[in-house]
Amino acid sequence: MIPLPKYLPLVRAAVPRFAQFPPNANQVACVEADLQTPLQILAGPGSGKTTVLVLRALRFVFVDGLLPESIVVTTFTRKAAAELRSRLIEWGLTILEHLRGIPGQDQQWLDSIDISRFVTGTLDSLCEDTLTAFRDPGDSPPVLVEGFVGNVLLGQKGMFPAGARNNPALEAYLAQFTSDLQPPQNFGETVDLCRTIVDRIIQDRVDTTAFAMGNPHTLGRQALIASLQAYRQFMAQTNRMDFAGLEEVFLDRLSQGRLQRFVGTVRSLLVDEYQDTNPLQESIYFELIRLTGASLSVVGDDDQSLYRFRGATVELFCNFAARVAASVQGLPGARSLHLVDNYRSTPDIVAFVNRHIAADPSFAAARGQPPKPQIVTRLPTNHLPILGMFRDDCQDLARDIAGFLHSIFRGTGFPLAVAGHAGVVVRHAEGDFADAVFISRTVNEFGSRYGQAAPRERLPQLLRRELHGRGVHAFNPRGRALRDIPEVQILLGLVLECIDPPVAGSPDGAQQTRQNLRADARHYLREWRIAARTFVGTNPPPIRRHTLAQFVTAWQTRTSQAQGAQWPDEWPILELCYKLITWLPFFQDDPEGQVYLEAISRCVAQASTFSPYRSSILRGLAPHDDNSISAAIWNVMVPLSEKAVEVDEEIMPHIPRGRLPFMTIHQAKGLEFPLVIVDVASDFKTNHPQQRFARFPDSPTQTQLMEDDLAPFCAVGPLRQARSAMARTFDDLVRLYYVAYSRPQSLLMLVGLRKCLMYQTTIKHVATSWRADGTWAWRQPAPGHVPVLVNGHPLLLV
């Protein structure tokens, strides 16, 4: 093994990047911190937390003699886990080979090290893999279900048996968590909201007996708990697990001593993004440490906690030292270290980020105590200030953003008049549009639909069109619901036309007509069929060996197109989809199309896990023929029509270089780009009450109300309620835009409507440094005639 003082010099000698850029003093302190003392690393944006995690994990191998398979490293997303594992293997192998070349090294020890055996991934993947690989002989491997499948099962196996459908008491209880304080409009919305609460009950480790007797809405609470119990019973009997249930089962088996083979291997646990941990996950980590005595290191930043709506509890990170001491007896007191040196962003960007997080003094109490230092830039200036592009309407804004980007990546550059540096030209001739990103609270391309009116085009849709007019494509798979994408509508309509052909008196198909579909499903299934029929009428290529019309007719009549062949007894819907995309090359050639096809395929595959017909269409087995069609409509088409299936853009390892990516702020977390455009105000023309939740709320959000409702029945409740629901609502918005503003490397630009920058505007927004008390950090007293635009903003307006 290597003595600790020689470890980082070894890293510098072995890994070329560290020869040029060695770890700074703070990073060294984190890597070399004592193995047995719980370590909390508070890592500001761009401060190299992944580097520190990897070097600390490798230190455990080369200095402390732990085997890689005894070191567990978890992080928040699959993409982050893949990046972390890539670095572990790359740097670990490089160090290993360097050591092999040093005379006198213990070759037998080096041969025992298999760098590829680090245990890495998200906590969910760790739970799933462990419950599979280390289960007791009598335990079955878990069957993990997707979100929409879990909702179907919650409704069918939980709420129906518990009498929760059309239950007035339950609807009254749920109404307090809807945006208009009215009960959910249909059973689908009821299930969705119940799912959110059920997950929080599990994640917060709520005492369900006490919750069921709580006031007000006791009968509604009891209906919800009865549904949860019926759902849990079904899931246990069939060995199915949703994500919250997976973690709950893992903790139960861990505590019951049923994962001893796994427990016996663990010597070190490192947790990334700890600020987004929930109480259930914290219990898993602490129980693992209690059982194994393993080293514990956690990394996070309370200012970047974004996932409260999914159960994340930033207070766990802020109070880490006290909580680990109370939960795991006999440990030394936890040590807290800071990473503050920013290697991502220019001085102007770092100054803007620091200014944003400190703009509202009332937010200081929401941060970890004592307050951590400001982040410090370690990059030279590029003389580019923070830009602002604000226009009177979204169409002009989209045109000018597209022109700005085109001039940078395709033209001669965009000139800026910067004080002291006249004639600065922003140009990225060697880059492309994927070096920039457009991020926003939401990247929906259309607003909500009201009645029969066409939905309003939002800035992402307008910008997509403007870019397309300049020969540039957008990459925004989340911009539209699957059900609204024209190519998806055609594909799903073709599937419907094939499996359930129109007949006399039932132009929408015999089986579809017989179903008691909800309004959304009824509307969209009809729209999809119309889109499909129109497309078939265009006679799209290829037309040899069969036209699309001939293929659809063959399906409708169940007549094989192969000479002399019989129609099969069973035809999988997924196979039908792949046949149909022969006429829809969008799904094969376009990156967004590939994401959409994966979502449809995942929906079909997941539906097969609970459908009695396994997402196949039968023939010659009446009455199962018709029943298989009905099952396909309910289990595949209805979830897609009701927006129950989400796309997973992470299947694309890289965004095509020539496309501009659009991301929500949550998606962009953990990423960095040379140029970042943040949409702060394109939706806000007036101080409309329905928009205030997104910029300057006048009441707590659903998430905070739910936390307060559960607080009396869970141990974490009082810790959360140290700040009011209203304060927590503002806290989350401050953190959201802190993450947004800390993504860029070279240039940050804020965009929106000009009314939001008026000196006398009534459109308050946390993103533009309005404080919770209604004062504006950017507005300075102006004697005489007040200016038109706010007079203390830090932006260079272009």
C-alpha positions in Angstrom: 0.0 0.0 0.0 1.0 3.6 -0.5 1.6 5.9 2.5 -1.0 8.7 2.6 1.6 11.6 2.2 2.7 9.9 -1.1 -0.8 9.3 -2.5 -1.5 12.6 -4.2 2.1 13.0 -5.5 1.5 9.6 -7.0 -1.8 10.8 -8.6 0.0 13.8 -10.1 2.7 11.6 -11.5 0.3 9.0 -12.9 -2.6 11.0 -14.3 -1.6 13.7 -16.8 -4.5 16.1 -15.9 -3.3 16.3 -12.3 0.3 17.0 -13.4 -1.0 20.2 -14.9 -3.9 20.9 -12.6 -3.1 19.4 -9.1 -5.8 19.3 -6.4 -6.1 22.5 -4.4 -5.7 22.7 -0.7 -9.4 22.2 0.1 -9.6 19.2 -2.3 -6.5 17.7 -0.7 -8.1 18.1 2.8 -11.2 16.2 1.6 -9.3 13.4 -0.1 -7.0 12.9 2.9 -9.6 13.3 5.7 -9.6 10.5 8.2 -11.2 7.2 7.1 -13.2 6.6 10.3 -14.6 10.1 10.9 -17.9 10.8 9.0 -17.1 13.4 6.4 -19.5 16.1 5.0 -18.2 17.9 2.0 -20.0 21.1 1.2 -19.3 21.6 -2.5 -20.2 24.8 -4.4 -20.9 24.7 -8.1 -18.0 23.9 -10.3 -15.7 23.1 -7.4 -14.7 19.6 -8.5 -16.8 17.4 -6.2 -16.8 14.5 -8.6 -13.0 14.7 -8.8 -12.8 14.7 -5.0 -15.2 11.7 -4.7 -13.2 9.7 -7.2 -9.8 10.5 -5.7 -11.1 9.7 -2.2 -12.5 6.4 -3.3 -9.2 5.5 -5.1 -7.3 6.6 -1.9 -9.3 3.9 0.0 -7.9 1.3 -2.4 -4.3 2.4 -2.8 -3.7 3.8 0.7 -6.1 2.0 3.0 -6.0 -1.3 1.3 -9.8 -1.7 0.7 -10.8 -3.7 -2.3 -12.9 -1.8 -4.9 -15.8 -4.2 -4.5 -16.1 -3.1 -0.8 -16.5 0.6 -1.8 -20.1 1.8 -2.5 -20.5 5.1 -4.3 -24.0 6.4 -5.0 -25.2 9.5 -6.9 -28.5 11.0 -8.0 -28.8 10.2 -11.8 -27.8 7.5 -14.1 -25.8 9.9 -16.2 -23.8 11.2 -13.1 -23.2 7.6 -12.1 -21.9 6.7 -15.5 -19.5 9.7 -15.4 -18.3 8.8 -11.9 -17.7 5.2 -12.8 -15.8 6.2 -16.0 -13.4 8.4 -14.0 -12.9 5.7 -11.3 -11.9 3.2 -13.9 -9.9 5.5 -16.1 -7.8 7.1 -13.3 -7.7 3.8 -11.2 -6.3 1.8 -14.1 -3.8 4.6 -14.9 -2.6 4.7 -11.3 -2.4 0.9 -11.2 -0.3 0.7 -14.3 2.0 3.5 -13.0 2.5 1.5 -9.8 3.4 -1.7 -11.8 6.3 0.2 -13.3 7.8 1.3 -10.0 10.4 -1.2 -8.7 9.7 -2.8 -5.4 5.9 -2.6 -5.5 4.0 -5.6 -4.2 2.8 -7.1 -7.5 0.6 -9.7 -5.8 -1.3 -6.8 -4.1 -1.6 -5.0 -7.4 -2.9 -8.1 -9.1 -5.6 -8.4 -6.4 -7.1 -5.0 -7.4 -9.9 -5.1 -9.9 -10.7 -1.5 -10.6 -13.9 -2.4 -12.5 -15.5 -3.8 -9.3 -16.4 -0.5 -7.6 -20.1 -0.6 -6.6 -21.5 2.5 -8.3 -24.9 3.8 -9.4 -28.0 5.5 -8.1 -29.4 4.3 -4.8 -32.3 2.7 -6.6 -30.0 0.7 -8.8 -28.0 -0.3 -5.8 -31.2 -1.5 -4.0 -32.4 -3.4 -7.1 -29.0 -5.1 -7.8 -28.5 -6.0 -4.1 -32.0 -7.5 -3.7 -31.3 -9.6 -6.8 -27.7 -10.7 -6.2 -27.7 -11.0 -2.4 -31.2 -12.2 -1.7 -31.8 -15.1 0.7 -32.7 -18.5 -0.9 -36.4 -18.0 -0.2 -36.6 -14.4 -1.6 -37.5 -13.7 -5.3 -35.7 -11.0 -7.3 -37.7 -7.8 -7.4 -39.8 -6.8 -10.4 -39.4 -3.0 -10.7 -42.4 -1.2 -12.3 -42.4 2.1 -14.2 -44.3 5.1 -12.8 -47.4 4.8 -15.0 -47.6 1.0 -14.3 -47.4 1.7 -10.6 -50.3 4.2 -11.0 -52.4 1.6 -12.9 -51.8 -0.9 -10.1 -52.4 1.6 -7.4 -55.8 2.4 -9.0 -56.8 -1.2 -9.9 -55.3 -3.1 -6.9 -55.3 -0.5 -4.3 -58.0 2.1 -4.7 -60.7 0.0 -6.3 -60.6 -2.7 -3.5 -60.5 0.0 -0.8 -63.6 1.8 -2.1 -61.6 4.9 -2.9 -63.1 5.6 -6.3 -65.6 8.4 -6.2 -65.1 8.7 -2.5 -66.3 12.1 -1.4 -64.1 12.1 1.8 -61.0 11.2 -0.1 -61.7 13.9 -2.8 -62.2 16.5 0.0 -58.9 15.6 1.5 -57.1 15.7 -1.9 -58.7 19.1 -2.8 -56.4 20.9 -0.4 -53.4 20.0 -2.6 -54.8 21.0 -6.0 -54.0 24.4 -7.7 -57.6 25.5 -7.5 -58.5 23.8 -4.2 -61.1 21.7 -6.0 -61.2 17.9 -6.1 -59.5 16.1 -9.0 -61.6 16.2 -12.1 -61.4 12.5 -12.9 -60.2 9.2 -11.5 -56.9 9.5 -13.4 -56.1 12.8 -11.7 -57.2 11.3 -8.3 -54.7 8.4 -8.8 -51.9 10.8 -9.8 -52.4 12.9 -6.7 -52.7 9.8 -4.4 -49.5 8.5 -5.9 -47.7 11.6 -4.9 -49.0 11.4 -1.3 -48.4 7.7 -1.0 -44.7 8.1 -2.1 -44.3 10.9 0.4 -45.8 8.7 3.1 -43.2 6.0 2.4 -40.3 8.4 1.8 -41.0 10.4 5.0 -41.5 7.2 7.0 -44.9 8.4 8.2 -46.7 6.6 11.0 -49.7 5.5 8.9 -51.8 4.5 12.0 -51.5 8.0 13.4 -52.0 9.6 10.0 -55.2 7.7 9.4 -56.6 9.1 12.7 -55.5 12.6 12.0 -57.7 15.7 11.6 -59.1 17.2 9.5 -60.4 14.8 6.8 -60.1 11.7 8.9 -62.3 9.6 6.6 -60.3 10.8 3.6 -57.0 9.9 5.3 -58.4 6.4 6.1 -59.5 5.8 2.5 -56.0 6.7 1.4 -54.3 4.4 3.9 -56.7 1.6 3.0 -55.7 2.0 -0.6 -52.0 2.0 0.3 -52.4 -1.2 2.3 -54.3 -3.0 -0.4 -51.7 -1.8 -3.0 -48.8 -2.9 -0.8 -50.4 -6.3 -0.2 -50.8 -6.9 -4.0 -47.2 -5.7 -4.7 -45.8 -8.0 -2.0 -47.8 -11.0 -3.3 -46.6 -10.5 -6.8 -43.1 -9.3 -5.9 -43.5 -6.0 -7.7 -42.0 -2.8 -6.5 -42.2 0.8 -7.4 -39.2 3.0 -6.6 -40.3 4.1 -3.2 -41.3 0.5 -2.4 -38.0 -0.8 -3.6 -36.1 1.4 -1.1 -38.5 0.5 1.7 -38.1 -3.2 1.1 -34.3 -2.8 0.9 -34.3 -1.0 4.3 -36.6 -3.7 5.8 -34.4 -6.6 4.7 -31.3 -4.7 5.7 -32.7 -4.2 9.2 -34.0 -7.8 9.4 -30.5 -9.2 8.7 -31.6 -10.7 5.3 -28.8 -9.1 3.3 -25.8 -10.3 5.3 -23.7 -11.4 2.3 -23.9 -7.8 1.0 -23.4 -6.2 4.4 -20.3 -8.3 4.9 -18.6 -6.8 1.8 -19.1 -3.0 2.5 -16.2 -1.1 4.0 -16.8 2.4 2.6 -19.9 4.4 1.5 -19.6 7.6 -0.4 -22.8 9.5 -1.3 -23.0 12.3 -3.9 -25.8 14.9 -4.1 -26.7 14.3 -0.4 -28.8 17.5 -0.3 -31.5 15.7 -2.3 -31.7 12.7 0.1 -35.1 11.9 1.6 -35.6 10.4 5.1 -36.0 6.9 3.8 -32.8 7.1 1.9 -31.0 8.6 5.0 -32.2 5.7 7.0 -30.7 3.2 4.5 -27.4 5.0 4.6 -27.3 5.2 8.4 -28.4 1.6 8.8 -25.7 0.4 6.5 -23.1 2.3 8.5 -24.5 0.9 11.7 -24.3 -2.6 10.5 -20.9 -2.5 8.8 -18.9 0.2 10.6 -18.0 1.4 7.1 -16.4 4.8 6.4 -19.0 7.4 5.5 -18.5 10.4 3.2 -21.3 12.6 1.9 -21.0 15.4 -0.7 -23.6 18.1 -1.5 -24.6 21.7 -1.6 -27.7 22.9 0.3 -28.0 25.8 -2.1 -28.5 23.3 -5.0 -31.3 21.2 -3.4 -34.0 21.0 -6.1 -36.1 17.9 -5.5 -38.3 18.7 -2.6 -41.3 17.8 -4.8 -39.9 14.2 -4.9 -39.3 14.0 -1.2 -35.8 15.5 -1.0 -35.2 17.1 2.5 -32.4 19.6 2.4 -32.6 19.8 6.2 -31.0 16.4 6.4 -27.9 17.7 4.8 -27.8 20.9 6.8 -28.1 18.9 10.1 -26.0 16.0 8.9 -23.5 16.0 11.9 -26.2 15.9 14.5 -28.3 13.3 12.7 -25.6 10.8 12.1 -24.4 11.1 15.7 -27.9 10.4 16.9 -28.5 7.5 14.6 -25.2 5.6 14.7 -23.7 5.2 18.1 -20.0 5.2 18.7 -18.9 7.3 15.7 -16.5 10.2 16.0 -18.1 13.6 15.5 -18.6 14.3 11.8 -16.2 16.7 10.1 -17.4 19.3 7.6 -15.1 20.6 4.9 -15.8 23.1 2.1 -15.0 23.2 -1.6 -15.3 26.8 -2.8 -12.9 27.2 -5.7 -14.9 27.4 -8.9 -13.1 26.0 -12.0 -16.2 26.3 -14.3 -17.2 29.9 -14.7 -15.7 33.3 -15.3 -15.4 35.9 -12.6 -18.4 37.8 -13.9 -20.6 34.7 -13.7 -19.4 33.7 -10.3 -20.0 37.3 -8.9 -23.5 37.1 -10.4 -24.2 33.8 -8.8 -22.9 34.9 -5.4 -25.0 38.1 -5.7 -28.1 36.1 -6.4 -27.8 33.7 -3.5 -27.3 36.6 -1.0 -29.9 39.0 -2.5 -32.6 38.1 0.1 -31.4 38.2 3.7 -34.3 36.1 4.8 -32.9 33.1 2.8 -29.8 33.1 5.0 -31.6 31.1 7.7 -32.5 28.4 5.2 -28.8 27.7 4.5 -26.5 25.4 6.5 -25.0 27.0 9.6 -22.5 28.4 10.0 -22.9 29.9 6.5 -20.5 28.5 4.0 -18.0 30.8 2.2 -18.9 32.4 -1.1 -17.6 30.5 -4.2 -14.4 31.9 -5.6 -13.5 31.9 -9.3 -10.2 30.4 -10.4 -10.5 31.2 -14.1 -9.3 34.4 -15.8 -11.9 36.9 -17.1 -13.0 36.9 -20.7 -14.4 40.4 -20.3 -18.0 39.2 -21.0 -20.6 40.6 -18.6 -23.9 39.0 -17.8 -26.2 39.6 -20.8 -29.9 40.4 -20.8 -32.2 40.1 -23.8 -35.7 41.4 -23.0 -38.3 42.3 -25.6 -41.9 43.4 -25.8 -43.2 40.1 -27.1 -42.1 36.5 -27.3 -42.0 36.5 -31.1 -39.4 39.3 -31.2 -37.5 37.6 -28.4 -37.4 34.3 -30.2 -36.2 35.9 -33.4 -33.4 37.8 -31.6 -32.2 34.8 -29.6 -32.0 32.8 -32.8 -30.2 35.6 -34.5 -27.8 35.9 -31.6 -27.0 32.2 -31.6 -26.7 32.0 -35.3 -24.2 34.9 -35.4 -22.1 33.2 -32.8 -22.0 29.7 -34.3 -22.5 30.3 -38.0 -21.8 33.9 -38.6 -19.1 36.5 -37.9 -19.9 37.0 -34.2 -22.1 39.2 -32.1 -20.6 42.6 -31.2 -20.8 43.9 -27.6 -20.1 47.4 -26.3 -18.4 46.5 -23.0 -17.0 49.4 -20.9 -13.2 49.4 -21.2 -13.3 46.8 -23.9 -14.9 48.3 -27.0 -15.8 46.1 -29.9 -15.8 42.8 -28.1 -17.2 40.1 -30.4 -18.8 37.0 -29.1 -17.9 34.2 -31.5 -17.5 30.4 -31.2 -16.3 29.5 -34.6 -14.9 26.1 -33.5 -18.0 25.2 -31.6 -21.6 24.4 -32.5 -25.1 24.8 -31.1 -24.8 21.9 -28.6 -22.2 24.1 -26.8 -25.1 26.3 -25.8 -28.3 25.4 -23.8 -31.6 27.1 -23.4 -32.9 26.4 -19.9 -36.1 27.3 -18.1 -38.4 26.3 -15.3 -40.4 24.5 -18.0 -39.6 23.8 -21.6 -43.1 23.1 -22.7 -43.6 24.4 -26.2 -47.3 25.1 -25.8 -49.4 26.5 -23.0 -52.4 24.7 -21.6 -55.4 24.1 -23.9 -58.7 25.7 -23.0 -61.7 24.3 -24.7 -61.4 24.1 -28.4 -58.9 27.0 -28.7 -55.4 26.3 -30.0 -52.9 26.3 -27.2 -50.6 29.3 -26.9 -47.2 29.0 -28.4 -44.5 29.5 -25.8 -41.0 30.8 -26.3 -39.5 27.3 -26.8 -41.8 26.6 -29.7 -41.2 30.0 -31.2 -37.5 29.6 -30.8 -37.6 26.2 -32.4 -39.3 27.7 -35.5 -36.9 30.6 -35.7 -33.9 28.2 -35.5 -35.4 25.9 -38.1 -35.8 28.9 -40.4 -32.0 29.3 -40.1 -31.3 25.7 -40.8 -30.8 24.7 -37.2 -32.7 22.0 -35.3 -33.7 22.0 -31.6 -33.4 19.1 -29.3 -36.3 19.3 -26.9 -37.9 15.9 -26.3 -39.8 17.2 -23.3 -41.2 20.2 -25.1 -44.5 18.5 -26.0 -46.4 15.6 -24.6 -46.1 12.4 -26.6 -49.7 12.5 -27.5 -49.4 15.9 -29.3 -46.3 15.1 -31.5 -47.6 14.7 -35.1 -45.4 11.7 -35.9 -46.3 10.0 -32.7 -50.0 10.6 -33.4 -49.6 9.0 -36.8 -47.8 5.9 -35.4 -50.3 5.4 -32.6 -53.2 6.0 -34.9 -51.8 3.4 -37.3 -51.6 0.9 -34.5 -55.2 1.6 -33.6 -56.4 1.3 -37.2 -54.5 -2.1 -37.5 -55.6 -3.7 -34.3 -59.2 -2.3 -34.0 -60.4 -1.5 -37.6 -63.4 0.7 -38.1 -66.6 -1.1 -38.9 -70.2 0.0 -39.8 -71.5 2.1 -36.9 -68.1 2.2 -35.2 -65.8 4.4 -37.2 -63.4 4.5 -34.2 -63.1 0.7 -34.0 -65.5 -1.7 -32.5 -63.5 -2.3 -29.3 -62.6 1.4 -28.8 -66.2 2.4 -29.2 -67.3 -0.1 -26.5 -64.9 1.3 -23.9 -66.0 3.8 -21.3 -63.0 6.0 -21.9 -62.3 9.3 -20.1 -62.5 12.5 -22.1 -58.8 12.9 -22.8 -58.4 9.4 -24.1 -61.6 9.6 -26.2 -60.4 12.8 -27.8 -56.9 11.8 -28.5 -57.6 8.2 -29.8 -59.9 9.8 -32.3 -57.3 12.5 -33.3 -54.7 9.8 -33.8 -56.9 7.8 -36.1 -57.6 10.9 -38.2 -53.9 11.7 -38.4 -53.2 8.1 -39.4 -55.8 8.0 -42.2 -54.6 11.3 -43.6 -51.0 9.9 -43.6 -52.1 6.7 -45.3 -53.8 8.8 -48.0 -50.4 10.3 -48.9 -49.1 6.9 -50.0 -45.8 7.4 -48.3 -42.7 5.5 -49.4 -41.7 2.7 -49.5 -44.4 1.5 -51.9 -42.6 -1.8 -52.8 -43.1 -4.5 -51.8 -46.3 -3.4 -50.1 -47.8 0.1 -49.6 -48.7 1.3 -46.2 -52.4 1.1 -47.1 -52.0 -2.5 -48.1 -50.2 -3.3 -44.9 -53.0 -1.7 -42.8 -55.7 -3.5 -44.8 -53.9 -6.8 -44.3 -53.9 -6.2 -40.6 -57.5 -5.2 -40.5 -58.6 -8.4 -42.3 -55.9 -10.5 -40.5 -54.6 -11.7 -43.8 -50.9 -12.5 -44.2 -49.0 -10.7 -46.9 -46.7 -13.6 -47.3 -48.0 -16.1 -49.9 -49.4 -19.2 -48.4 -48.8 -18.1 -44.8 -51.3 -18.0 -42.0 -52.0 -15.1 -39.7 -50.3 -15.9 -36.4 -52.3 -16.7 -33.2 -50.5 -13.9 -31.4 -48.8 -10.8 -32.6 -46.9 -8.5 -30.2 -47.8 -4.8 -30.4 -44.2 -3.9 -30.2 -43.4 -5.8 -33.3 -46.3 -4.0 -35.1 -44.8 -0.7 -34.1 -41.4 -1.6 -35.6 -43.1 -2.7 -38.8 -45.0 0.6 -39.1 -41.9 2.8 -38.6 -40.8 1.5 -42.0 -43.0 4.3 -43.3 -42.0 6.8 -40.6 -38.2 7.3 -40.9 -38.5 10.1 -38.3 -38.3 7.5 -35.6 -35.1 6.0 -36.9 -33.3 9.0 -38.2 -34.2 11.9 -35.9 -32.7 12.0 -32.4 -36.0 13.3 -30.9 -37.8 10.6 -32.8 -35.6 7.9 -31.3 -36.4 9.3 -27.8 -40.1 9.1 -28.6 -39.9 5.6 -29.9 -38.1 4.5 -26.8 -40.9 5.9 -24.7 -43.6 4.2 -26.7 -41.7 0.9 -26.6 -41.1 1.2 -22.9 -44.9 1.8 -22.4 -45.7 -1.3 -24.4 -43.1 -3.4 -22.6 -44.2 -2.3 -19.2 -47.8 -2.8 -19.9 -47.0 -6.4 -20.8 -45.9 -7.0 -17.1 -49.5 -6.6 -15.9 -51.7 -7.1 -18.9 -53.2 -10.6 -19.1 -52.4 -10.6 -22.9 -48.8 -9.4 -22.5 -49.3 -6.5 -25.0 -50.1 -8.9 -27.8 -53.1 -9.1 -30.2 -54.6 -12.6 -30.4 -56.6 -14.3 -33.2 -58.6 -17.4 -33.3 -59.2 -17.6 -29.5 -62.6 -16.0 -29.1 -63.5 -14.1 -26.8 -59.8 -13.4 -26.1 -59.3 -11.8 -29.6 -61.5 -8.8 -28.7 -60.3 -8.8 -25.1 -56.7 -8.5 -26.2 -57.6 -5.4 -28.3 -59.4 -3.9 -25.3 -56.4 -4.6 -23.1 -54.1 -2.9 -25.6 -56.3 0.2 -25.7 -56.5 0.5 -21.9 -53.0 -0.5 -21.0 -51.0 1.1 -23.8 -53.1 3.8 -25.6 -54.9 5.3 -22.6 -51.7 5.9 -20.6 -50.1 7.6 -23.6 -53.3 9.7 -24.3 -53.4 10.8 -20.6 -49.7 11.9 -20.4 -48.9 9.1 -18.0 -45.7 8.1 -19.9 -42.6 10.4 -19.7 -39.8 10.5 -22.2 -36.2 9.6 -21.2 -33.8 11.8 -23.1 -30.9 10.2 -21.2 -31.0 7.4 -23.7 -29.1 9.8 -26.0 -25.5 9.7 -24.7 -24.7 12.9 -26.6 -26.8 15.7 -28.0 -26.1 16.1 -31.7 -23.6 18.9 -32.2 -25.7 20.9 -34.6 -28.8 21.0 -32.4 -29.6 23.5 -29.6 -30.6 21.6 -26.5 -33.6 22.8 -24.4 -33.6 21.7 -20.7 -35.5 22.3 -17.6 -33.3 23.6 -14.8 -33.7 20.3 -13.1 -32.3 18.5 -16.1 -29.4 20.9 -16.4 -28.3 20.3 -12.8 -24.9 18.8 -12.7 -24.1 19.8 -16.3 -22.1 22.7 -17.7 -22.1 24.5 -21.1 -20.0 27.3 -22.5 -23.1 29.4 -23.2 -26.3 29.3 -21.1 -29.5 31.1 -21.9 -31.9 31.2 -19.0 -35.5 32.0 -19.7 -36.6 34.0 -16.6 -39.6 35.9 -17.8 -41.0 35.0 -21.2 -44.4 34.0 -19.8 -45.0 37.0 -17.6 -46.9 39.8 -19.4 -49.0 40.8 -16.3 -49.0 40.1 -12.6 -51.5 37.3 -13.1 -52.4 35.3 -10.0 -52.1 31.9 -11.7 -48.5 32.6 -12.6 -47.2 33.8 -9.2 -46.3 30.3 -8.0 -43.6 30.3 -10.7 -41.9 33.6 -9.8 -43.2 35.2 -6.6 -45.7 33.0 -4.8 -48.5 34.4 -2.6 -49.3 31.0 -1.1 -47.4 27.8 -0.4 -47.2 25.2 -3.2 -48.7 21.8 -3.1 -45.4 20.3 -2.0 -45.1 22.5 1.1 -48.7 22.0 2.1 -48.2 18.2 1.8 -45.1 18.4 4.0 -47.1 20.3 6.6 -49.9 17.9 6.5 -47.6 14.9 7.1 -45.4 16.7 9.6 -47.3 15.6 12.8 -46.9 12.0 11.8 -43.2 11.7 10.9 -40.0 12.3 12.7 -38.6 14.7 10.1 -41.7 17.0 10.3 -40.5 19.4 13.1 -37.2 19.8 11.3 -38.9 20.9 8.1 -41.3 23.2 9.9 -38.4 25.2 11.4 -39.2 27.3 8.4 -42.8 28.1 7.4 -44.4 26.6 4.3 -44.3 30.1 2.7 -40.6 30.5 3.5 -39.8 27.1 2.1 -41.7 28.0 -1.1 -39.4 31.0 -1.6 -36.3 29.0 -0.6 -37.0 26.5 -3.4 -37.2 29.3 -6.1 -34.0 30.9 -4.9 -32.2 27.6 -5.2 -33.7 26.8 -8.6 -32.2 29.9 -10.2 -28.9 29.5 -8.3 -28.5 26.2 -10.1 -29.5 27.8 -13.4 -27.1 30.7 -13.1 -24.2 28.5 -12.1 -24.3 26.2 -15.3 -22.3 28.4 -17.8 -18.6 28.4 -18.3 -18.1 31.5 -20.5 -21.3 33.4 -21.0 -24.7 33.7 -19.2 -27.7 35.5 -20.8 -31.1 36.1 -19.1 -34.1 36.5 -21.4 -37.7 37.5 -21.0 -40.3 40.1 -21.5 -39.4 43.7 -21.1 -42.2 44.5 -18.6 -40.4 42.5 -16.0 -37.5 45.0 -16.0 -39.7 48.1 -15.8 -38.7 50.3 -12.8 -42.4 50.4 -11.7 -43.3 46.8 -12.7 -45.7 44.8 -10.6 -44.3 41.6 -12.0 -42.1 40.4 -9.1 -39.7 37.5 -9.7 -37.2 35.8 -7.4 -35.0 35.2 -10.5 -34.5 38.9 -10.9 -33.6 39.4 -7.3 -36.9 40.3 -5.8 -36.9 39.6 -2.0 -39.7 37.8 -0.2 -40.6 41.0 1.7 -41.5 42.6 -1.7 -38.4 44.8 -2.1 -36.3 44.6 -5.2 -32.5 44.4 -4.9 -32.1 45.7 -8.5 -34.2 48.9 -7.8 -32.4 51.9 -6.3 -34.1 55.1 -5.2 -34.5 57.5 -8.1 -35.1 61.2 -7.4 -37.2 63.2 -9.8 -38.6 61.3 -12.8 -38.2 57.6 -12.3 -36.4 55.7 -15.1 -38.3 53.4 -17.5 -36.1 50.4 -16.7 -34.9 49.3 -13.3 -31.7 51.2 -12.5 -29.6 48.8 -10.4 -29.6 45.6 -12.5 -26.2 43.9 -13.3 -27.0 43.1 -16.9 -25.7 44.3 -20.2 -28.9 44.6 -22.2 -28.6 43.5 -25.9 
